[in-house]
Amino acid sequence: WWLLALYNSPLESGVLDRVDLSFALEALGRAGAEYEQVLISKLTHSQAVVREGAVCGLAEFDGERVRQALLRVARGDSSPGVRAAAEQVLAGL
């Protein structure tokens, strides 16, 4: 149910706290390609833990759009942990 809630309701509505949202985004990567844009959109979230969850979710995808989004994160995210996660995912693609 939480995947449906995550996709169909505003992610900032308080349905999930930031840690749960991070785990949900990571799991969303395994739910299917239709969630790729949702994950990419969360790469600019205000909370680093959420951005890292989105990065981990994108590890399930390949393609130029995902690579470019992850490169932007790896080169410019304000969090060293998020940058490192993006570099690790990119190395595995």
C-alpha positions as CSV (number, residue, x, y, z in Angstrom):
1,W,0.0,0.0,0.0
2,W,2.8,2.4,0.8
3,L,4.1,2.2,-2.8
4,L,0.7,3.3,-4.0
5,A,0.5,6.0,-1.4
6,L,4.0,7.2,-2.3
7,Y,3.2,7.4,-6.0
8,N,-0.3,8.8,-5.9
9,S,-0.1,11.3,-3.1
10,P,2.3,14.3,-2.6
11,L,5.5,13.0,-1.1
12,E,5.7,15.9,1.2
13,S,2.3,15.3,2.7
14,G,3.6,13.6,5.8
15,V,2.4,10.2,4.8
16,L,6.0,8.9,5.4
17,D,8.7,10.4,7.6
18,R,12.0,11.1,5.9
19,V,13.6,7.8,6.9
20,D,10.6,5.7,5.8
21,L,10.5,7.7,2.6
22,S,14.2,6.9,2.0
23,F,13.5,3.2,2.4
24,A,10.4,3.4,0.3
25,L,12.3,5.1,-2.5
26,E,15.0,2.5,-2.4
27,A,12.3,-0.2,-2.7
28,L,10.5,1.7,-5.4
29,G,13.5,1.0,-7.7
30,R,12.5,-2.7,-7.6
31,A,8.8,-1.9,-8.4
32,G,9.3,-1.1,-12.0
33,A,10.5,1.3,-14.7
34,E,7.4,3.5,-14.4
35,Y,8.8,4.9,-11.1
36,E,12.1,6.1,-12.7
37,Q,11.0,9.7,-12.9
38,V,9.6,9.7,-9.3
39,L,13.1,8.6,-8.1
40,I,14.9,11.2,-10.3
41,S,12.6,13.9,-8.9
42,K,13.6,13.1,-5.3
43,L,17.3,13.6,-6.1
44,T,16.7,17.3,-5.2
45,H,14.8,16.7,-2.0
46,S,15.8,18.9,1.0
47,Q,16.8,15.9,3.1
48,A,20.0,14.0,2.3
49,V,18.6,10.7,3.6
50,V,15.7,11.0,1.1
51,R,18.1,11.8,-1.8
52,E,20.3,8.8,-0.8
53,G,17.2,6.6,-0.9
54,A,16.4,7.8,-4.4
55,V,20.0,7.2,-5.5
56,C,19.8,3.6,-4.2
57,G,16.5,3.1,-5.9
58,L,18.0,4.2,-9.2
59,A,20.6,1.4,-9.0
60,E,17.9,-0.8,-10.4
61,F,17.8,1.2,-13.6
62,D,20.1,1.8,-16.5
63,G,20.0,4.4,-19.3
64,E,21.3,7.7,-20.2
65,R,18.8,9.8,-18.2
66,V,19.5,7.9,-15.0
67,R,23.3,8.1,-15.6
68,Q,23.1,11.9,-16.2
69,A,21.0,12.4,-13.1
70,L,23.4,10.3,-10.9
71,L,26.4,12.1,-12.4
72,R,24.9,15.5,-11.3
73,V,24.4,14.1,-7.8
74,A,27.9,12.6,-7.7
75,R,29.5,15.9,-8.7
76,G,27.3,18.4,-6.9
77,D,25.2,17.1,-4.0
78,S,25.8,19.0,-0.8
79,S,26.1,15.7,1.2
80,P,29.3,13.6,1.0
81,G,27.3,10.5,1.8
82,V,24.9,11.1,-1.1
83,R,27.7,11.9,-3.5
84,A,29.5,8.6,-2.4
85,A,26.2,6.6,-2.9
86,A,25.8,8.1,-6.4
87,E,29.4,7.2,-7.3
88,Q,28.9,3.7,-6.0
89,V,25.7,3.2,-8.1
90,L,27.4,4.7,-11.2
91,A,30.3,2.2,-10.8
92,G,27.8,-0.6,-10.8
93,L,25.8,0.4,-13.8
